[in-house]
Amino acid sequence: MKNYLSMLVVACSCYLISCSNKSESGHSAAAQKNLDAMRAITKSFETKDFSKLGDYIASDAVDHAGPNGDIKGLDNMKSEFEKMVADMNNQKTEIIKELADDDYAMSWARFTGEYKTDGAGHKAGDKFDMKGLEVAKFKDGKAVEHWTLMEPADVMKMMSSMPQPTMQGPADSTKKKM
């Protein structure tokens, strides 16, 4: 009788462990949904089709990686994304590593392509090859915040040909008008 009871306990334990809320990839259902959303958003930059972003990004989301600061709201993000990809040809994203939990998804990725126009330190026809970390915070299966962290060398390359601000020193600010 003890043997049957022990076997029943072991069998029930195995069943309960196998019925956890983890997917085959080892993620919870929420983490897998976040990762799938992150992949779909990334893919939209390659296809240049942002029509389904509302399925993955909340309407009041904030993108902290905008070229001029925070981009607030899904419609503003779509508009900014369309401007970004209009300047590029053949953009591809290679995912190096992904991580996700119930609140965040992160992708370390390599971005390649070609610029169509001059600007931000590049000439039309120049190829780009950059790596960055994309981080998104999720709530109820949709991204609510986003950050991009780039390798310093790539940032410096982009900044090197941008106009530099003029500095006003203390002597300049204390001059009196005559």
PADOPA-202544 format. One record per residue (C-alpha): residue in three letters; x, y, z. Coordinates in steps of 0.05 Angstrom, whole numbers, always signed. Layout:
PADOPA-202544
+------+--------+--------+--------+
! resn !      u !      v !      w !
+------+--------+--------+--------+
!  ALA !      X !      Y !      Z !
...
+------+--------+--------+--------+
This chain:
PADOPA-202544
+------+--------+--------+--------+
! resn !      u !      v !      w !
+------+--------+--------+--------+
!  MET !     +0 !     +0 !     +0 !
!  LYS !    +57 !    +48 !    +17 !
!  ASN !    +89 !    +34 !    -51 !
!  TYR !    +25 !    +52 !    -87 !
!  LEU !    +16 !   +115 !    -47 !
!  SER !    +89 !   +135 !    -61 !
!  MET !    +80 !   +122 !   -135 !
!  LEU !    +15 !   +163 !   -135 !
!  VAL !    +50 !   +222 !   -101 !
!  VAL !   +108 !   +219 !   -151 !
!  ALA !    +60 !   +214 !   -210 !
!  CYS !    +18 !   +272 !   -185 !
!  SER !    +80 !   +315 !   -173 !
!  CYS !   +105 !   +302 !   -243 !
!  TYR !    +37 !   +319 !   -271 !
!  LEU !    +33 !   +384 !   -232 !
!  ILE !   +103 !   +404 !   -253 !
!  SER !    +88 !   +390 !   -326 !
!  CYS !    +24 !   +432 !   -322 !
!  SER !    +58 !   +495 !   -298 !
!  ASN !    +44 !   +560 !   -336 !
!  LYS !   +112 !   +557 !   -372 !
!  SER !   +114 !   +550 !   -447 !
!  GLU !   +160 !   +502 !   -484 !
!  SER !   +212 !   +557 !   -486 !
!  GLY !   +213 !   +561 !   -410 !
!  HIS !   +177 !   +628 !   -407 !
!  SER !   +112 !   +642 !   -372 !
!  ALA !    +53 !   +656 !   -418 !
!  ALA !    +59 !   +731 !   -403 !
!  ALA !   +134 !   +731 !   -416 !
!  GLN !   +125 !   +694 !   -482 !
!  LYS !    +71 !   +744 !   -503 !
!  ASN !   +118 !   +801 !   -487 !
!  LEU !   +174 !   +769 !   -527 !
!  ASP !   +128 !   +756 !   -586 !
!  ALA !   +105 !   +829 !   -584 !
!  MET !   +178 !   +852 !   -583 !
!  ARG !   +194 !   +809 !   -643 !
!  ALA !   +133 !   +835 !   -682 !
!  ILE !   +153 !   +908 !   -667 !
!  THR !   +224 !   +894 !   -690 !
!  LYS !   +199 !   +860 !   -754 !
!  SER !   +156 !   +921 !   -771 !
!  PHE !   +220 !   +961 !   -782 !
!  GLU !   +243 !   +911 !   -835 !
!  THR !   +176 !   +909 !   -870 !
!  LYS !   +163 !   +984 !   -860 !
!  ASP !    +91 !   +965 !   -842 !
!  PHE !    +70 !   +997 !   -776 !
!  SER !     -5 !   +985 !   -785 !
!  LYS !     -9 !   +931 !   -731 !
!  LEU !    +32 !   +966 !   -678 !
!  GLY !    -31 !   +978 !   -637 !
!  ASP !    -33 !   +903 !   -625 !
!  TYR !    +34 !   +908 !   -589 !
!  ILE !    +42 !   +979 !   -563 !
!  ALA !     -6 !  +1015 !   -515 !
!  SER !    -38 !  +1078 !   -542 !
!  ASP !     -6 !  +1120 !   -486 !
!  ALA !    +63 !  +1087 !   -489 !
!  VAL !   +127 !  +1128 !   -485 !
!  ASP !   +189 !  +1114 !   -528 !
!  HIS !   +249 !  +1142 !   -491 !
!  ALA !   +293 !  +1130 !   -552 !
!  GLY !   +266 !  +1185 !   -597 !
!  PRO !   +317 !  +1225 !   -635 !
!  ASN !   +294 !  +1289 !   -601 !
!  GLY !   +272 !  +1260 !   -534 !
!  ASP !   +211 !  +1222 !   -511 !
!  ILE !   +158 !  +1203 !   -562 !
!  LYS !    +91 !  +1200 !   -528 !
!  GLY !    +33 !  +1161 !   -556 !
!  LEU !    +25 !  +1106 !   -607 !
!  ASP !     +6 !  +1153 !   -665 !
!  ASN !    +67 !  +1196 !   -653 !
!  MET !   +111 !  +1134 !   -651 !
!  LYS !    +83 !  +1108 !   -716 !
!  SER !    +97 !  +1175 !   -749 !
!  GLU !   +168 !  +1178 !   -722 !
!  PHE !   +182 !  +1105 !   -742 !
!  GLU !   +157 !  +1119 !   -813 !
!  LYS !   +206 !  +1178 !   -817 !
!  MET !   +263 !  +1133 !   -793 !
!  VAL !   +252 !  +1077 !   -842 !
!  ALA !   +240 !  +1125 !   -900 !
!  ASP !   +314 !  +1141 !   -895 !
!  MET !   +336 !  +1068 !   -900 !
!  ASN !   +340 !  +1011 !   -949 !
!  ASN !   +347 !   +937 !   -935 !
!  GLN !   +344 !   +942 !   -860 !
!  LYS !   +354 !   +875 !   -826 !
!  THR !   +355 !   +857 !   -753 !
!  GLU !   +393 !   +798 !   -726 !
!  ILE !   +374 !   +780 !   -655 !
!  ILE !   +436 !   +761 !   -615 !
!  LYS !   +401 !   +747 !   -549 !
!  GLU !   +332 !   +756 !   -520 !
!  LEU !   +307 !   +757 !   -449 !
!  ALA !   +236 !   +765 !   -423 !
!  ASP !   +195 !   +761 !   -360 !
!  ASP !   +124 !   +781 !   -343 !
!  ASP !   +142 !   +856 !   -343 !
!  TYR !   +200 !   +866 !   -392 !
!  ALA !   +228 !   +840 !   -457 !
!  MET !   +299 !   +855 !   -480 !
!  SER !   +333 !   +842 !   -546 !
!  TRP !   +407 !   +850 !   -560 !
!  ALA !   +409 !   +859 !   -635 !
!  ARG !   +451 !   +876 !   -695 !
!  PHE !   +420 !   +925 !   -744 !
!  THR !   +445 !   +929 !   -816 !
!  GLY !   +423 !   +966 !   -878 !
!  GLU !   +437 !  +1025 !   -922 !
!  TYR !   +420 !  +1099 !   -917 !
!  LYS !   +379 !  +1131 !   -973 !
!  THR !   +396 !  +1203 !   -956 !
!  ASP !   +450 !  +1245 !   -923 !
!  GLY !   +443 !  +1262 !   -849 !
!  ALA !   +464 !  +1247 !   -777 !
!  GLY !   +535 !  +1232 !   -796 !
!  HIS !   +523 !  +1191 !   -859 !
!  LYS !   +518 !  +1199 !   -934 !
!  ALA !   +467 !  +1169 !   -981 !
!  GLY !   +489 !  +1099 !   -999 !
!  ASP !   +530 !  +1089 !   -935 !
!  LYS !   +518 !  +1022 !   -902 !
!  PHE !   +505 !  +1017 !   -828 !
!  ASP !   +521 !   +960 !   -781 !
!  MET !   +505 !   +974 !   -708 !
!  LYS !   +489 !   +936 !   -645 !
!  GLY !   +441 !   +957 !   -591 !
!  LEU !   +398 !   +934 !   -534 !
!  GLU !   +323 !   +945 !   -541 !
!  VAL !   +286 !   +944 !   -475 !
!  ALA !   +210 !   +948 !   -468 !
!  LYS !   +165 !   +948 !   -407 !
!  PHE !    +99 !   +913 !   -416 !
!  LYS !    +31 !   +918 !   -383 !
!  ASP !    -27 !   +874 !   -403 !
!  GLY !    +12 !   +847 !   -462 !
!  LYS !    +29 !   +914 !   -493 !
!  ALA !    +92 !   +956 !   -491 !
!  VAL !    +83 !  +1017 !   -447 !
!  GLU !   +155 !  +1043 !   -447 !
!  HIS !   +216 !  +1032 !   -491 !
!  TRP !   +291 !  +1047 !   -487 !
!  THR !   +348 !  +1036 !   -535 !
!  LEU !   +420 !  +1030 !   -512 !
!  MET !   +473 !  +1031 !   -566 !
!  GLU !   +547 !  +1015 !   -566 !
!  PRO !   +586 !  +1079 !   -552 !
!  ALA !   +627 !  +1074 !   -616 !
!  ASP !   +564 !  +1073 !   -658 !
!  VAL !   +536 !  +1133 !   -620 !
!  MET !   +602 !  +1171 !   -629 !
!  LYS !   +603 !  +1155 !   -703 !
!  MET !   +533 !  +1185 !   -711 !
!  MET !   +551 !  +1246 !   -670 !
!  SER !   +618 !  +1261 !   -703 !
!  SER !   +590 !  +1298 !   -762 !
!  MET !   +532 !  +1332 !   -726 !
!  PRO !   +540 !  +1407 !   -714 !
!  GLN !   +571 !  +1421 !   -647 !
!  PRO !   +540 !  +1472 !   -601 !
!  THR !   +579 !  +1535 !   -587 !
!  MET !   +600 !  +1545 !   -516 !
!  GLN !   +597 !  +1612 !   -482 !
!  GLY !   +651 !  +1620 !   -429 !
!  PRO !   +649 !  +1664 !   -367 !
!  ALA !   +688 !  +1720 !   -402 !
!  ASP !   +636 !  +1723 !   -457 !
!  SER !   +577 !  +1728 !   -410 !
!  THR !   +608 !  +1784 !   -368 !
!  LYS !   +623 !  +1832 !   -425 !
!  LYS !   +586 !  +1898 !   -418 !
!  LYS !   +553 !  +1931 !   -477 !
!  MET !   +576 !  +2002 !   -491 !
+------+--------+--------+--------+
